[in-house]
Amino acid sequence: MNKNVHQGLHGEGFIHALACAGGFTTSRMNLDLDGVDWQIAYPGPRGTARSPRIEVQVKTSTAVENRDGMIHHRLRIEHFNHLAGVGFQIPRFLALVSVPEDAAEYAVCTDEHMRLSTAAYWLSLADREVQPTGEGCPASLIVQVPTRNLLTVAALRHLLSGDLEGAER
């Protein structure tokens, strides 16, 4: 299997495992035409919202660059624009999964547990402007993902309720 495909598959499995651990429902988009890999939903009523959901674009990296509590990740403009700005009916998030270089470390199993390596972080780009595309425009940009945005079951619960501040650790 192509290394990038394998790495991406692990990243998506990581996000799916977190959602399943939280008891959330998930659906995988059958085609990636709109920059959404997974839809995650809370089954049934939750506060004032019924069946709240979020959409997630999953990216992976074996070389996470952490400077002063920020992960600097290069993102293609096309992918950025699928997440940026307002007007989405369902909130969208970037999920950046840090993965080990060695695929044998993706999932390590013992009699007591299975450890998925290594961590995932979330970022909302709803407050960012969609970037121009075409000739003369940059093909990518750097996004900064705060390490305090560790994606956990509790963080997913907060994102589903619209509480972005509560999702930060």
N, C-alpha and C positions, 0 to 999 in steps of 0.2 A: 504494500500500500504506500502511496505517496506520503512522505513525511508530513507535509502541510495538511493533507486531508486527515491523516491519523491524529495530528495535534488538534485540529478543529473538532474532530469527532469527540475527542476526550473533553474538550472545553464545553461542548454542548451537553455531553453526558454529565459533567460536573454540575451545570446549572439545573438539569433535569433532576439529578439526585437531591439537590437542595430543595427544590420545589416539592418533590415527593416526600421528603423528610418532614416538611411542614404541613402535609396533608392537603396541598393545593392541587388543583387540576391543571393539566398542561395540554397544549396542542402544538404540534410541530407544523409549520407552514410547509405545504407540499411543494411550493416553488418560492425561491427567494427573489421575488420581483420588487418588493417594497422595503427591503432591508430589515425584515423581521424574521428571526429564527424560531423563537418560542413565544407563545402566549401563555401566561400564567394567571390563574384565576383562583379566587377564594370561593368555594362552593357555598351558595346560599347567602342569606342576608348578613351584612356586616355593618352594624351601625345604621347609618341612613342610606347606604348604598346596597343594592342587591347585586350579588355576584360580581364584585369589582374585579378588574383585570388589568394587567400591564402587558406590554409587548417588549421583547428583549432582542437586541442584536448582540451576538456572542463573537468576541474576538479573543485570540490567544496570543501569548508571547512566551518564549523561553528566555528572553533577555529583558526582564522588567527593569526599567531604569527609575530608581527611587531617589529623588533628591528633595530633601527637606519635607518629607511627608507627602510628596506628590509623585505619582507615577507618570512619566512622560511617554506617551504612546503615539506613534505616527498612525494616522487614520486617513484613508483615501477620502477625498472630498465627496465622492458619491455616497459613501457610507455615512459620513458626517451629516450630509443633507437629508438622509433618511431619518435622522434622529433630531435634527435641529429645528428650532422655532416652535411656534404655537399652532393650534388648529387641529391637532390630532384628537380624534374622539377618544382614543385609548392612550394613556401615558406611555411613552417610549423611553427605554433606557439602554445604555451601552453596558454590557457585562464583559469586563476584561478578565480573562482567566490566565493566571500565571501558571505555566506548566514546566515540568522538568525537561532537560535536554534528552534524557534517556527514557524512551517510551516504556521500558520495563518498570519505571517508577510511577507511571500514571496511576495504577491501582495496586496496592500492596495488601495482600490478604493473609490473615492468621486465623487461628481457631476462635479468637475473641472479636476480631473486627476486620473491616476493610477500610483502608485509608486511601482517599483520593488525593492526589497531589496536584496543586499545592494551595492556591487560594484564588478567590474571585473578588472583584471590586466593581462597584456600580457607579454610573455617572448619568445625570440628566443633562441633556443639551437643549432643553426647552427654552432656556433664556438666551440662547445663542442665535445669531442670524444665519440663515441659509447662505452658503457661499456661492459666488458666481462660478460657472463652469465654462469650458470651451477654450479656444486658442488664446494663449497668453495668460491663462489662469493657472495657479498652482494645482498640481494633481493630488496633493495631500497636505495635511497640516498636523501639528502636534496638539493633542488634547492632554490636559493635566487631570489625572484622576486622584483625588485625595485618598491616602491609605486609610483614613478614618471611615471610608465608604466600603469597608469589608462586607462582602455579601454573605449573609448568614440567613438562617430560617427567620430569626427575629427581624432582620433588616427587610426581608421579602414581605413579611407581615406589615411592616410600616409602609413600604412602597405601595402595597396594595390598598392601604387605607389613605394614601395621599400624604402621609406624614414623612416628608423627606428628611426633616431635621431629626426625627426619632429614629430614622434608619441609619444615621451616622453613629459611630461608636465613640 
